[in-house]
Amino acid sequence: MCELSRRREELLALAIGQPEVVVERVLSLEEQLRNSQAENLELKGRLALNSTNSGKPPSSDGLEKPAPRSLRAKTGRKPGGQPGHPGHTLKQVKTVDHTKIHPLQVCTCGRCGGVSLKDAPVLDYERRQVFDLPPMRLEVTEHQAEIKCCPISGLNVRAEFPAGVDAPAQYGPHFRGFMLYFSNEQLLPVDRLRKTCLDLFGQPLSLGTLTQTNARAYEALASVEAAIIRGLIQAPALHVDESGLRVAERLHWLHVASTVFLTFFGVHGNRGTEAMDALGILPFFRSWLIHDHWKAYYKYEALHALCNQHLLRELKFLFEQCGELWAAELSRFLLDWKVDPRTKEGLDEEVFKEARRHYKAIIGKGRAAHPRRLHGQGRTKQDKATNLLDRLEDYDLCVLAFLVDPNVPFTNNQGEQDIRMIKVKQKISGSFRTLAGAQCFARIRSYLSTCRKQGFNLWDACFQVANGQPFMPALSSSENST
């Protein structure tokens, strides 16, 4: 208390004798306080970021995951299957592989004392079917090529082996398809796949065999990949995204370009236009490009549309953590138009202009509290609200593109869902040892993802690749429906 009294007396004397010094100190302290408050607000904002209100992945939430709160508007329907949903219960089939007859020898009606029915005629059968797997074993087929002696030259000659029978002992296309399926679709690492083969078939699998199988599939799928690229270039709307992965102990990027019918994955050491040019899709694409505002995409001569799901997460953060009312209003605006039936056909010019005016009015409410930085003010740091408002204002037509053309989806969920598997792959198997191995995986996954989207059975698709005759996918929805 004595120390406080002493400091008070010193400050009073200073205020009387040198008031300008006191003013400077007060102004300095006010500036420090403002900086500390801004820094404190920024740190609180960082701590509040999670997968529901930012672009952070769910895996970054840790054990204290936020309570799930969907950004979707409530429909009033109960969760689960809706009326008319067909369901997927196990049903009997007409054609069976085996039939077992269980004879009725003695009557079980309980009134006759168990009279014999051995010679009674069969009136009907009650049928029950059991679906099960046959015993898992490898079948070995030995090919024997006849050797004969030429009666004229006296030389021994041999018959030709069938195509694909090249070694004294080798795996057939069904087993190689099995390797492709579990390695590239189910993402089993080599050691687990080796143990699986040992448990099921009594046959361990070597790394060399799997590498060779994947390499052959990579070569067989070259024409399929070229067809997928052609189909994506011609698509009315294209989803694109990218995600980091480790290759040969260095950061590389997995790029995806996809539609609801086609998927292309490409691996490159660069994230930006160098990689996109090399992969050969975006330089030739001229329709709607759906992305998350990564600046490299704007270098291409496409029609750009932004992922509104990303925007909704950012708006949610500003409303919940910063109390920005305009952010909640803009979220409602976007979600209302998302479910509006008029967007299915695309809004006419007058309705779109009215919607755009409403959009700009909401942005104006945000600008009242977060004015745009004037030209010449330098690159001073801006808060999240100002940065988002700049984007919403400068790229308003990219945000509202889903109102204009029914080909433009509301979100980039298709691209994000397609690329999500690389995170699962890395969690299970870690990084890739070589760039060639990563590129091989990307091409096979492009094929498998496309086959899945077009209704092909992936087990059959893997066998077809192993047999050197992969499915050739349809390049558009119209081809897929014929």
C-alpha positions as CSV (number, residue, x, y, z in Angstrom):
1,M,0.0,0.0,0.0
2,C,2.9,2.3,0.7
3,E,4.3,1.7,-2.7
4,L,1.0,2.7,-4.3
5,S,0.8,5.8,-2.2
6,R,4.3,6.7,-3.3
7,R,3.6,6.2,-7.0
8,R,0.4,8.3,-6.6
9,E,2.4,11.2,-5.2
10,E,5.0,10.9,-7.9
11,L,2.3,11.0,-10.6
12,L,0.5,14.0,-9.1
13,A,3.7,15.9,-8.9
14,L,4.5,15.0,-12.5
15,A,1.0,16.0,-13.6
16,I,1.4,19.5,-12.0
17,G,5.0,20.1,-13.1
18,Q,5.1,18.3,-16.5
19,P,1.5,17.6,-17.7
20,E,2.6,16.9,-21.3
21,V,4.7,13.9,-20.1
22,V,1.6,12.4,-18.3
23,V,-0.4,12.9,-21.5
24,E,2.2,11.0,-23.6
25,R,2.3,8.2,-21.0
26,V,-1.5,7.9,-21.0
27,L,-1.7,7.8,-24.8
28,S,1.1,5.2,-24.9
29,L,-0.6,3.0,-22.3
30,E,-3.9,3.3,-24.3
31,E,-2.2,2.2,-27.4
32,Q,-0.6,-0.8,-25.6
33,L,-4.0,-1.7,-24.2
34,R,-5.7,-1.6,-27.6
35,N,-2.9,-3.8,-29.1
36,S,-3.2,-6.2,-26.2
37,Q,-7.0,-6.4,-26.6
38,A,-6.7,-7.0,-30.3
39,E,-4.1,-9.7,-29.7
40,N,-6.2,-11.3,-27.0
41,L,-9.2,-11.3,-29.4
42,E,-7.2,-12.9,-32.1
43,L,-5.8,-15.6,-29.8
44,K,-9.3,-16.3,-28.5
45,G,-10.5,-16.6,-32.1
46,R,-7.7,-19.1,-32.9
47,L,-8.6,-21.2,-29.9
48,A,-12.3,-21.2,-31.0
49,L,-11.5,-22.4,-34.5
50,N,-12.7,-26.0,-35.2
51,S,-14.0,-28.1,-38.1
52,T,-17.5,-26.6,-37.8
53,N,-16.6,-23.0,-38.2
54,S,-13.5,-23.0,-40.4
55,G,-11.6,-25.0,-43.0
56,K,-9.8,-27.1,-40.4
57,P,-10.3,-30.9,-40.8
58,P,-12.2,-32.8,-38.2
59,S,-9.1,-34.7,-37.3
60,S,-7.6,-31.4,-35.9
61,D,-10.4,-31.1,-33.3
62,G,-8.7,-33.7,-31.0
63,L,-10.5,-35.4,-28.2
64,E,-12.6,-32.4,-27.2
65,K,-14.7,-32.4,-30.4
66,P,-17.3,-29.7,-30.6
67,A,-21.0,-30.8,-30.3
68,P,-22.2,-31.4,-33.8
69,R,-24.4,-28.6,-35.2
70,S,-25.4,-28.9,-38.8
71,L,-25.3,-25.9,-41.1
72,R,-28.3,-27.4,-42.9
73,A,-31.7,-25.9,-42.5
74,K,-34.2,-28.0,-40.6
75,T,-36.6,-29.9,-42.7
76,G,-39.0,-31.2,-40.0
77,R,-38.4,-34.8,-41.0
78,K,-37.3,-37.5,-38.5
79,P,-33.8,-39.0,-38.8
80,G,-33.3,-42.3,-40.6
81,G,-34.9,-43.8,-43.7
82,Q,-37.7,-41.7,-45.1
83,P,-41.1,-43.1,-46.3
84,G,-40.7,-44.9,-49.6
85,H,-37.0,-45.7,-49.0
86,P,-36.5,-49.3,-50.4
87,G,-34.2,-50.5,-47.6
88,H,-31.4,-53.1,-48.0
89,T,-32.5,-56.2,-46.1
90,L,-31.2,-59.7,-47.2
91,K,-33.7,-61.2,-49.6
92,Q,-34.0,-64.7,-51.1
93,V,-32.8,-65.3,-54.7
94,K,-34.3,-67.4,-57.5
95,T,-31.0,-69.1,-58.5
96,V,-29.1,-71.0,-55.7
97,D,-25.8,-72.8,-55.8
98,H,-26.7,-75.8,-53.6
99,T,-30.0,-77.3,-52.4
100,K,-30.4,-79.5,-49.3
101,I,-33.7,-81.4,-48.8
102,H,-34.7,-82.1,-45.3
103,P,-37.1,-85.1,-45.3
104,L,-40.1,-85.4,-43.0
105,Q,-40.2,-89.0,-41.6
106,V,-42.6,-88.7,-38.7
107,C,-45.7,-86.5,-38.3
108,T,-45.3,-83.7,-35.8
109,C,-48.9,-82.5,-35.6
110,G,-49.3,-83.7,-32.0
111,R,-52.6,-85.5,-32.6
112,C,-51.7,-88.7,-34.3
113,G,-49.0,-90.0,-32.0
114,G,-46.2,-89.6,-34.6
115,V,-47.5,-91.6,-37.6
116,S,-44.8,-92.4,-40.2
117,L,-44.8,-90.1,-43.3
118,K,-41.9,-91.9,-45.0
119,D,-43.9,-92.9,-48.1
120,A,-46.3,-89.9,-48.1
121,P,-46.2,-87.6,-51.1
122,V,-44.5,-84.2,-50.8
123,L,-47.0,-81.4,-51.1
124,D,-44.7,-78.4,-51.0
125,Y,-41.5,-77.0,-49.5
126,E,-40.8,-74.2,-47.1
127,R,-37.7,-72.5,-48.2
128,R,-34.9,-70.8,-46.2
129,Q,-31.7,-69.6,-47.8
130,V,-28.3,-69.3,-46.1
131,F,-25.7,-66.9,-47.7
132,D,-22.2,-67.9,-46.9
133,L,-18.6,-67.9,-48.3
134,P,-17.1,-71.1,-49.7
135,P,-13.8,-72.3,-48.1
136,M,-11.0,-69.8,-48.9
137,R,-8.2,-71.5,-50.8
138,L,-6.1,-70.9,-53.8
139,E,-6.7,-73.1,-56.8
140,V,-3.6,-74.1,-58.7
141,T,-4.0,-74.8,-62.5
142,E,-1.0,-76.4,-64.1
143,H,-0.4,-75.6,-67.8
144,Q,1.5,-78.4,-69.7
145,A,2.7,-77.5,-73.1
146,E,3.4,-80.6,-75.3
147,I,6.9,-81.1,-76.5
148,K,7.4,-83.2,-79.7
149,C,10.2,-84.1,-82.1
150,C,10.1,-82.8,-85.6
151,P,10.3,-85.8,-88.0
152,I,12.2,-83.8,-90.6
153,S,14.7,-81.6,-88.6
154,G,14.9,-83.9,-85.5
155,L,14.5,-80.9,-83.3
156,N,12.2,-80.8,-80.2
157,V,9.5,-78.2,-80.5
158,R,7.0,-77.0,-77.8
159,A,3.4,-75.9,-77.9
160,E,2.6,-72.2,-77.1
161,F,1.4,-71.3,-73.6
162,P,-1.8,-69.2,-73.3
163,A,-1.4,-65.4,-73.1
164,G,-0.6,-64.3,-69.6
165,V,1.1,-67.6,-68.6
166,D,4.6,-66.4,-68.5
167,A,6.5,-67.9,-65.5
168,P,7.0,-71.3,-64.0
169,A,4.8,-70.1,-61.0
170,Q,2.7,-67.0,-60.9
171,Y,-0.5,-65.5,-59.6
172,G,-3.6,-65.4,-61.8
173,P,-5.8,-62.4,-62.6
174,H,-8.4,-63.1,-59.9
175,F,-5.7,-63.1,-57.2
176,R,-4.0,-60.0,-58.7
177,G,-7.4,-58.3,-58.7
178,F,-7.7,-59.2,-55.0
179,M,-4.4,-57.5,-54.4
180,L,-5.5,-54.4,-56.3
181,Y,-8.8,-54.2,-54.5
182,F,-7.5,-54.4,-51.0
183,S,-4.4,-52.3,-51.6
184,N,-6.0,-49.4,-53.5
185,E,-9.7,-49.5,-52.5
186,Q,-9.6,-50.8,-48.9
187,L,-6.1,-49.1,-48.4
188,L,-4.5,-52.0,-46.6
189,P,-0.8,-51.5,-46.1
190,V,1.6,-54.1,-47.4
191,D,2.2,-55.9,-44.1
192,R,-1.4,-56.2,-43.3
193,L,-2.2,-57.4,-46.8
194,R,0.5,-60.0,-46.5
195,K,-0.9,-61.3,-43.3
196,T,-4.4,-61.3,-44.8
197,C,-3.2,-63.5,-47.7
198,L,-1.4,-65.8,-45.2
199,D,-4.5,-66.1,-43.0
200,L,-7.0,-66.6,-45.9
201,F,-5.0,-68.7,-48.3
202,G,-1.9,-69.8,-46.5
203,Q,0.2,-67.9,-49.0
204,P,2.3,-64.8,-47.9
205,L,2.5,-61.9,-50.3
206,S,5.8,-60.1,-51.1
207,L,6.3,-56.4,-51.6
208,G,7.7,-57.1,-55.0
209,T,4.6,-58.9,-56.2
210,L,2.3,-56.2,-55.1
211,T,4.5,-53.5,-56.6
212,Q,4.6,-55.3,-59.9
213,T,0.8,-55.8,-59.9
214,N,0.2,-52.1,-59.3
215,A,2.7,-51.2,-62.0
216,R,1.0,-53.4,-64.5
217,A,-2.4,-51.9,-63.6
218,Y,-0.9,-48.4,-64.0
219,E,0.1,-49.2,-67.6
220,A,-3.2,-50.9,-68.4
221,L,-5.2,-47.8,-67.2
222,A,-3.3,-45.2,-69.3
223,S,-6.2,-45.1,-71.9
224,V,-8.8,-45.0,-69.2
225,E,-7.1,-42.0,-67.5
226,A,-6.9,-40.2,-70.9
227,A,-10.7,-40.8,-71.4
228,I,-11.5,-39.5,-67.9
229,I,-9.5,-36.3,-68.6
230,R,-11.4,-35.8,-71.9
231,G,-14.7,-36.2,-70.1
232,L,-13.8,-33.8,-67.3
233,I,-12.7,-31.1,-69.8
234,Q,-16.1,-31.4,-71.4
235,A,-18.1,-31.3,-68.2
236,P,-20.5,-28.5,-67.5
237,A,-19.2,-28.1,-63.9
238,L,-15.9,-29.3,-62.4
239,H,-15.0,-29.7,-58.7
240,V,-11.3,-29.2,-57.9
241,D,-9.4,-29.4,-54.7
242,E,-5.9,-30.3,-53.4
243,S,-4.4,-31.9,-50.3
244,G,-0.8,-32.4,-49.1
245,L,0.9,-35.8,-48.9
246,R,4.3,-37.0,-48.1
247,V,6.3,-38.6,-50.9
248,A,9.9,-39.7,-50.5
249,E,10.1,-37.6,-47.3
250,R,9.0,-34.4,-49.1
251,L,5.7,-32.5,-49.3
252,H,3.8,-33.2,-52.4
253,W,0.2,-32.5,-53.4
254,L,-2.7,-34.7,-54.5
255,H,-4.9,-32.8,-56.9
256,V,-8.4,-33.9,-57.7
257,A,-10.8,-32.9,-60.5
258,S,-14.1,-34.6,-60.5
259,T,-17.8,-34.7,-61.3
260,V,-20.6,-37.0,-60.0
261,F,-19.5,-39.5,-62.8
262,L,-15.8,-39.1,-63.2
263,T,-12.7,-38.7,-60.9
264,F,-9.1,-37.8,-61.7
265,F,-6.3,-37.8,-59.2
266,G,-2.8,-36.4,-59.9
267,V,0.3,-36.1,-57.8
268,H,2.8,-33.3,-58.1
269,G,5.4,-31.5,-56.1
270,N,3.7,-28.2,-56.6
271,R,0.3,-26.9,-55.3
272,G,-0.3,-24.1,-57.8
273,T,-0.5,-23.6,-61.5
274,E,2.7,-25.5,-62.4
275,A,1.0,-28.7,-61.2
276,M,-2.4,-27.8,-62.7
277,D,-0.8,-27.2,-66.1
278,A,1.1,-30.4,-65.9
279,L,-1.9,-32.5,-65.1
280,G,-3.6,-31.2,-68.3
281,I,-7.2,-30.5,-67.4
282,L,-7.7,-26.9,-66.2
283,P,-5.7,-25.2,-69.1
284,F,-8.4,-26.6,-71.5
285,F,-11.5,-26.3,-69.2
286,R,-13.9,-23.4,-70.0
287,S,-17.1,-24.2,-68.0
288,W,-18.0,-23.8,-64.3
289,L,-15.0,-24.4,-61.9
290,I,-16.1,-25.1,-58.3
291,H,-13.4,-24.4,-55.7
292,D,-12.6,-22.9,-52.3
293,H,-11.0,-19.6,-53.5
294,W,-7.4,-20.9,-53.8
295,K,-6.0,-18.0,-55.9
296,A,-4.2,-20.3,-58.4
297,Y,-7.5,-21.4,-59.8
298,Y,-8.4,-17.9,-61.0
299,K,-5.5,-17.9,-63.5
300,Y,-7.6,-20.2,-65.7
301,E,-10.2,-19.0,-68.2
302,A,-13.1,-20.8,-66.6
303,L,-16.3,-19.6,-65.0
304,H,-15.6,-19.6,-61.3
305,A,-18.0,-20.5,-58.5
306,L,-17.1,-20.6,-54.8
307,C,-17.9,-23.3,-52.3
308,N,-20.6,-21.8,-50.1
309,Q,-20.1,-24.5,-47.4
310,H,-16.7,-22.9,-46.7
311,L,-18.4,-19.5,-46.5
312,L,-21.1,-20.8,-44.1
313,R,-18.4,-22.1,-41.7
314,E,-16.6,-18.8,-41.7
315,L,-19.9,-16.9,-41.2
316,K,-20.8,-19.2,-38.3
317,F,-17.5,-18.4,-36.6
318,L,-18.0,-14.6,-37.0
319,F,-21.5,-14.8,-35.6
320,E,-20.9,-17.2,-32.7
321,Q,-17.4,-15.9,-31.6
322,C,-17.5,-12.3,-32.6
323,G,-21.3,-11.5,-32.4
324,E,-21.5,-10.3,-36.1
325,L,-25.2,-10.2,-36.8
326,W,-24.8,-9.6,-40.5
327,A,-22.9,-13.0,-40.7
328,A,-26.0,-14.8,-39.3
329,E,-28.3,-12.9,-41.7
330,L,-26.1,-13.8,-44.7
331,S,-26.0,-17.5,-43.7
332,R,-29.8,-17.5,-43.6
333,F,-29.9,-15.8,-47.0
334,L,-27.6,-18.5,-48.6
335,L,-29.4,-21.4,-47.0
336,D,-32.9,-20.1,-48.0
337,W,-31.8,-19.8,-51.6
338,K,-30.2,-23.2,-51.5
339,V,-33.5,-24.9,-50.8
340,D,-35.6,-22.5,-52.9
341,P,-37.1,-24.6,-55.8
342,R,-36.5,-21.7,-58.3
343,T,-32.8,-22.4,-58.2
344,K,-33.3,-25.8,-59.8
345,E,-34.0,-24.1,-63.1
346,G,-31.9,-20.9,-62.6
347,L,-33.3,-17.6,-61.7
348,D,-34.5,-15.2,-64.4
349,E,-32.7,-11.8,-64.7
350,E,-35.1,-9.8,-62.6
351,V,-35.2,-12.2,-59.7
352,F,-31.5,-12.6,-59.7
353,K,-31.0,-8.9,-59.6
354,E,-33.3,-8.6,-56.6
355,A,-31.4,-11.4,-54.8
356,R,-28.1,-9.7,-55.6
357,R,-29.4,-6.4,-54.2
358,H,-30.4,-8.2,-51.0
359,Y,-27.0,-9.8,-50.8
360,K,-25.2,-6.5,-51.2
361,A,-27.5,-4.9,-48.5
362,I,-26.3,-7.5,-46.0
363,I,-22.7,-7.0,-47.0
364,G,-23.3,-3.2,-46.4
365,K,-24.3,-3.9,-42.8
366,G,-21.0,-5.7,-42.3
367,R,-19.1,-2.8,-44.0
368,A,-20.5,-0.3,-41.5
369,A,-18.4,-2.0,-38.8
370,H,-15.6,-3.1,-41.0
371,P,-14.9,-0.6,-43.7
372,R,-12.7,-1.5,-46.7
373,R,-9.1,-0.5,-46.5
374,L,-8.6,2.6,-48.7
375,H,-6.1,2.6,-51.5
376,G,-2.7,3.6,-50.3
377,Q,-3.1,2.5,-46.7
378,G,-0.5,-0.3,-47.2
379,R,-0.7,-4.0,-46.3
380,T,-1.9,-3.5,-42.7
381,K,-3.3,-6.6,-41.0
382,Q,-7.1,-7.0,-41.2
383,D,-9.4,-8.9,-39.0
384,K,-11.3,-12.0,-40.2
385,A,-14.5,-10.1,-40.8
386,T,-12.9,-7.5,-43.0
387,N,-11.1,-10.1,-45.1
388,L,-14.2,-12.1,-45.6
389,L,-16.2,-9.0,-46.5
390,D,-13.6,-8.2,-49.1
391,R,-14.0,-11.6,-50.7
392,L,-17.8,-11.6,-50.5
393,E,-17.8,-8.2,-52.2
394,D,-15.2,-8.7,-54.8
395,Y,-16.4,-12.2,-55.8
396,D,-20.1,-11.8,-55.4
397,L,-21.0,-13.4,-58.7
398,C,-18.8,-16.4,-57.8
399,V,-20.7,-16.8,-54.5
400,L,-24.1,-16.4,-56.2
401,A,-23.4,-18.5,-59.3
402,F,-25.6,-21.3,-58.0
403,L,-28.6,-19.0,-58.5
404,V,-27.8,-18.4,-62.2
405,D,-27.1,-21.9,-63.6
406,P,-28.6,-25.1,-62.3
407,N,-25.3,-26.9,-63.3
408,V,-23.5,-25.0,-60.5
409,P,-23.8,-26.9,-57.1
410,F,-24.1,-25.0,-53.8
411,T,-20.9,-26.5,-52.4
412,N,-17.6,-28.2,-53.5
413,N,-18.5,-31.2,-51.4
414,Q,-18.0,-33.5,-54.3
415,G,-14.3,-32.6,-54.7
416,E,-13.7,-32.6,-50.9
417,Q,-15.3,-36.1,-50.5
418,D,-13.3,-37.5,-53.4
419,I,-10.0,-36.3,-52.0
420,R,-10.7,-37.3,-48.4
421,M,-9.5,-40.8,-48.9
422,I,-5.9,-39.6,-49.1
423,K,-6.1,-38.6,-45.5
424,V,-7.4,-42.1,-44.6
425,K,-4.6,-43.6,-46.7
426,Q,-1.9,-41.6,-44.9
427,K,-3.3,-42.5,-41.5
428,I,-3.3,-46.2,-42.3
429,S,-0.1,-46.5,-44.4
430,G,1.8,-43.3,-43.9
431,S,3.7,-41.7,-46.8
432,F,4.7,-43.0,-50.2
433,R,8.3,-44.1,-50.7
434,T,8.6,-43.0,-54.3
435,L,6.9,-40.6,-56.6
436,A,6.2,-43.4,-59.1
437,G,4.3,-45.3,-56.4
438,A,2.2,-42.3,-55.5
439,Q,1.4,-41.7,-59.2
440,C,0.5,-45.3,-59.6
441,F,-1.9,-45.2,-56.6
442,A,-3.5,-41.9,-58.0
443,R,-4.2,-43.5,-61.4
444,I,-5.7,-46.7,-59.9
445,R,-7.8,-44.7,-57.5
446,S,-9.1,-42.5,-60.4
447,Y,-10.3,-45.6,-62.1
448,L,-11.8,-47.2,-59.0
449,S,-13.6,-43.9,-57.9
450,T,-15.0,-43.5,-61.4
451,C,-16.2,-47.1,-61.5
452,R,-17.9,-46.7,-58.1
453,K,-19.7,-43.5,-59.3
454,Q,-20.9,-45.3,-62.5
455,G,-22.2,-48.4,-60.7
456,F,-19.5,-50.9,-61.7
457,N,-18.7,-53.6,-59.2
458,L,-15.2,-52.8,-57.9
459,W,-14.3,-56.4,-57.4
460,D,-15.0,-57.1,-61.1
461,A,-13.3,-53.8,-62.0
462,C,-10.1,-54.9,-60.3
463,F,-10.2,-58.3,-62.0
464,Q,-10.7,-56.6,-65.4
465,V,-7.6,-54.5,-64.8
466,A,-5.5,-57.5,-63.7
467,N,-6.7,-59.2,-66.9
468,G,-5.6,-56.3,-69.0
469,Q,-9.1,-55.3,-70.0
470,P,-10.3,-52.5,-67.7
471,F,-13.8,-51.0,-67.9
472,M,-14.0,-48.0,-70.1
473,P,-16.2,-45.5,-68.2
474,A,-18.9,-43.3,-69.7
475,L,-17.8,-39.7,-70.1
476,S,-21.1,-38.1,-69.3
477,S,-24.4,-38.7,-67.5
478,S,-26.2,-39.2,-70.8
479,E,-23.8,-42.0,-71.8
480,N,-24.1,-43.5,-68.3
481,S,-27.9,-43.7,-68.6
482,T,-27.9,-45.4,-72.0
